[in-house]
Amino acid sequence: MAPTDCSPGRETFLAEVLAGLLKPQKELPSKYFYDERGATLFERICELEEYYIPRVEASIMQAHIGEMAGLIGPHALLMEYGSGNCEKVRVLLDHLSDPVAYLPVDISREQLLLVAGQLSSEYPKLEVYPICADYLSRFDVPEAKRASKRVCIYFPGSTIGNLDPVPATRFLQRAARVCGSGGALLIGVDLKKDPVVLHRAYNDGEGLTAEFNLNLLRRINRELDCDFELELYRHYAFYNPLRSRVEMHIISQDEQEVHLGGEDISFAWGESIWTESSYKYDLSQFRQMASGAGFNVEHVWTDERQWFSVQYLVRR
């Protein structure tokens, strides 16, 4: 099963890393977290008690899956952005009425091919079309053999929070174009809560989030012939209440220099590389952003503490 391959190559990876490291506030694209080791580490993070998002989102899905499947309706084409190990989508596939196809979109080619093969075996009547791509960029969408009544994009895990508000709105606008008139977006959105809960979620006791963050430097060393000395960098994550976001950084523990693509990049002691943001919303904020992108929020499900939401959006 050959995937539609629109994944960024080495030259794109190098160009984006260099561009980020040469900014006054150094940064790296979080999409490059997910090499094979990074994907495995993230799966382990999702099993941690401190990292509440997968557990709370799963409880919402399990409690309301019948209603969600009913809103999506029969004969839908389901596309998942950032499909990962495809564990979350199974509950949808088990409850949808005769879905015509499933299109997992992920940047990690190895994992994508593995799980697409597994799903084809588990759901033999379902057409599976894996797409190896950065879902924030344009990519080709293969045509399913059967016509669908609705295109529904599934975007779980609050990954929308990794985007700043303007790029998040642009992402929603692109999603609206992909799903078409009357199409839908089933999306996980993390909500504002006690900063203590957020701090624990991104600074777990086992140090897995730190290892996941620093693995990005390890990948750059391996794939781009860079020379980061990993022992001289530390993971640092905190909640920024003024921006309603968790920020994840890598902090230099010494004055040092790294070499990449012919560039000499200097670090001061304590200087940071910003690797990820995770915005937290209230329901009215997200509704306003979705409306500006062409979606109506048709239904919202939350847990009892209102820590997390799953929202069903329909394109106007």
TAFEN-V936365 format. One record per backbone hydrogen bond with DSSP energy under -1.0 kcal/mol. CO is the residue of the C=O (numbers start at 1). NH is the residue of the N-H. If there is no record, write none. Layout:
# TAFEN-V936365
co: [CO CO]
nh: [NH NH]
This chain:
# TAFEN-V936365
co: [4 9 10 11 12 13 14 15 16 17 18 20 20 26 29 30 33 35 36 37 38 39 40 41 42 44 45 50 52 53 54 55 56 57 58 59 60 61 64 65 66 67 68 69 75 76 77 78 79 80 83 89 90 92 92 97 101 102 103 104 105 105 106 107 108 109 110 111 112 113 114 115 116 117 118 119 123 127 130 131 132 134 150 151 152 153 154 155 158 159 160 161 164 165 166 167 168 169 170 171 172 173 174 175 176 180 183 184 185 186 187 189 190 194 195 196 197 198 204 207 208 209 210 211 213 214 215 216 217 218 219 220 229 230 232 234 236 238 240 244 245 246 247 248 248 249 250 251 252 256 258 260 263 265 267 268 271 273 274 276 278 281 282 283 284 285 286 287 288 290 291 294 296 299 301 303 307 308 309 310 311 312 312 313 314]
nh: [132 13 14 15 16 17 18 19 20 21 22 23 27 274 32 33 35 39 40 41 42 43 44 45 46 47 48 52 56 57 58 59 60 61 62 63 64 65 68 69 70 71 72 73 149 100 152 103 154 105 86 93 94 95 96 75 78 129 80 131 82 83 133 109 112 113 114 115 116 117 118 119 120 121 122 123 126 102 4 106 6 137 77 184 79 186 81 188 161 162 163 279 168 169 170 171 172 173 174 175 176 177 178 179 180 183 315 153 313 155 311 309 281 198 199 200 201 202 207 211 212 213 214 215 216 218 219 220 221 222 223 224 232 233 253 251 249 247 245 280 240 278 238 275 276 236 273 234 270 267 265 263 260 258 256 271 252 250 28 248 246 192 286 287 288 289 290 291 292 295 294 316 314 312 310 306 191 303 189 301 187 298 299 185 296]
